[in-house]
Amino acid sequence: MSRSQDIAAAVALKYLGYKVDLRPTGALITDVLGGSPAEQAGLEPTDVIVAVDGHAVLKSSDLRPLISRHRPGEAVRLSVRSPNGVREFRVRTVADPRRAGRPVIGVLVDQAAQVKLPFPVKIDAGSIGGPSAGLAFALDVVQELGHDITRGYRVAATGQINPDGSVSPIGGVKQKIVGARDADVDVFLVPAGDNAREAQRHAGSVKVIPVKSFRQALRALATLPRKR
């Protein structure tokens, strides 16, 4: 949640023209699959993979090509950053059950980033947990800094915000659109693709807008006729 808020604030402030230092710092492990080689090696969520076989990993997208240099069954050497410093792990790969011949180690990753904002931004998240409020946080930062982006509508949003401003899918869409509908929301911004299709099925009178990025979300709101 803290990471989601920092990235949301950074994306919003950067859009508004503020100087923001947002640097990729590795592949953040968000989940370790039970029984996987990664679990057996001792990797844990919140660990950050910073190198594979001595090759630097700055972006989460760097990880897959480096692991794919191996055949299933071979081991990879990972440099992993945690609060205790950087440690080396030797992790055996296994074949991806969904794609024959592709090596995997059993982790889900996201982008780790170092964020430096021009001024402190505090977001009251209440009881919200997880990264799915990232898009909503970013939109609210823009709104709170004096930009009328809702145009008189009751707007809800869901989606994980990434350092590059892209919006990633999340879980629990049905419950979220039902909650938005019950709260008399006019517009619901949701990640494009399966999330948007699921939301459409339960939207009722709520206008569902699929988005792939923060900028697209802002453009979509700006094109709505102002509500009287």
Protein Blocks (a to p, Z undefined) as FASTA:
>chain_A
ZZmmmmmmmmmmmmnopacddddebjcdfbdcehiaklmnopaehiacfbeehiacfbfk
lmmmmmmmpcehiacddddddfkbpcdddddddddfklghiacehiacddddddddfbdc
dddekjagcjklmmmmmmmmmmmnopafknopacddeddddfkopacddehklmmmmmmm
mnopabdcddehjklmmmmmmnmmaccdddfbfklmmmmmmmpccdZZ
